[in-house]
């Protein structure tokens, strides 16, 4: 009786399917899935051919180390204050003109993202762009999506522009004979072309297609539909609140949150104040209708006031508190924690009033809600906490007005330039120059640059480690051995055979475009990093079978992976603007779909002309 034998390629394909399902459903974080891949490859070594040493090789891969170093170098540049200062100057230059604001946003973000990691660039620009939209009497939605797209386009300019470029360089060294990676500016010409075409699209067709989801200068309370969750309550003479501190009274009733106490028409205390409550005070309370009613009866407070609580209610300077919108970035330590576990209220005097997750609005049982990357929070917070969130990057404050209230309006004080700015810029220029001139490999140049940043005081070791998106690093380190298994078991060759089959009905240029389109679609569904790792071996193998230029096919995968516009989850900057822009999932497909198709045509033709097929 014949025995059915399972091939190594089949096992690897099944593992890839399981990984893709995990990525799509996010049953566990993507980086955890990737680490699970490492364990699975070793357990299944008889079929995958990947032993322990090969399974952990992703952590020592030059691409992984280079990406870590580039995160740190970007932090050194960010610490100089140059990006913030540039954003403020741009706001002055726009002079209240809508189109000028759009031009300033996209034409600045793109070039910067070619040399500095685009994630912190977008993080810095989100509140500035939001404020710029307010000053030009325009919905921030009209600027935030172009901001993300311009940052993505900028990543195609240089080797260090985005992680997928660095990954592609390492695969070029491994898979293509005679290649020692990719030069720093080897594809810059095509990157500039894609940037110009993309910016032209964003300034014309994209401008018209981008919706104005968030009303101009909208009130945050209305935007998060909190009218029935915020209310004024009167303190009676006989109330047990009289003579009790605001903080103690707030802690006594866990089902509601006392956000502010008011006296004589002005706010005088926030929830963490030790000021004593007096009869006649008015309290601003947050909670569901049922919880607030129970609170009123138990505390002996007066009836709910008919006066509406608005954003202006929290702008009383005496309480040192304000409402702010904040995004949970992908690298935040709060991802995967419940609101209660984050300690936002207990340690940072920050109360979460609502959570917007895509099209879903969460306003009840917030303490037990688990935070996800891309969530936008409406918080009652303090200037000190805003400064802390900005410094750590755990939350991206998306409201420039909230930031303005924590600092002077003087440009030099609002965005101070570090005296180390020339040194930091010089170090980054040195890294680029050494790598471009082949004096040092990019990984060594980048590591030397990090050491120079720390030694010269441009970057502290704590800031350096804190700047790294470790989830991306672990994702990459876990997926790299999966790509090796796909190559060694013949799985890449099997997938490539399907691509080769299209060569029977299409010219090589058509096959290249099909590869670009498939990779772009896959990158929009999972992640660009995982897509690049899995599809570069397929593209190179297909080119070899077709007798085509292997490097040209590798470039197609690299550019397609790096330009993912069609979904908010396909690229981390898209996820960052998803909440602040109030976008729907379909907005990315409507605006990003035509852009991705357009760039696919331009890129494939450009590769064919520049490198030949």
Secondary structure as UniProt FT lines:
FT   HELIX           8..25
FT   HELIX           30..43
FT   HELIX           45..48
FT   HELIX           52..55
FT   HELIX           57..59
FT   HELIX           62..78
FT   TURN            79..81
FT   HELIX           82..94
FT   TURN            95..96
FT   HELIX           98..113
FT   TURN            114..115
FT   HELIX           118..135
FT   TURN            136..137
FT   HELIX           141..154
FT   TURN            155..156
FT   TURN            159..160
FT   HELIX           163..175
FT   TURN            177..178
FT   TURN            184..187
FT   HELIX           188..203
FT   HELIX           205..209
FT   TURN            216..217
FT   HELIX           220..223
FT   TURN            224..225
FT   TURN            227..229
FT   STRAND          230..235
FT   TURN            237..238
FT   TURN            240..243
FT   HELIX           246..251
FT   TURN            254..255
FT   STRAND          257..263
FT   TURN            264..265
FT   STRAND          266..270
FT   TURN            271..272
FT   TURN            279..280
FT   STRAND          282..286
FT   HELIX           289..299
FT   STRAND          301..304
FT   HELIX           311..315
FT   HELIX           317..319
FT   STRAND          321..327
FT   TURN            330..331
FT   TURN            333..336
FT   HELIX           339..342
FT   HELIX           344..348
FT   STRAND          351..357
FT   TURN            358..359
FT   STRAND          360..362
FT   HELIX           366..368
FT   TURN            373..374
FT   STRAND          376..382
FT   HELIX           383..392
FT   STRAND          396..397
FT   HELIX           400..404
FT   TURN            405..406
FT   HELIX           411..414
FT   TURN            419..420
FT   HELIX           421..436
FT   TURN            437..438
FT   HELIX           442..455
FT   TURN            456..457
FT   HELIX           461..467
FT   HELIX           470..488
FT   TURN            489..490
FT   HELIX           491..502
FT   TURN            503..505
FT   HELIX           508..525
FT   HELIX           528..546
FT   HELIX           550..562
FT   TURN            568..569
FT   HELIX           572..580
FT   TURN            581..582
FT   HELIX           585..611
//
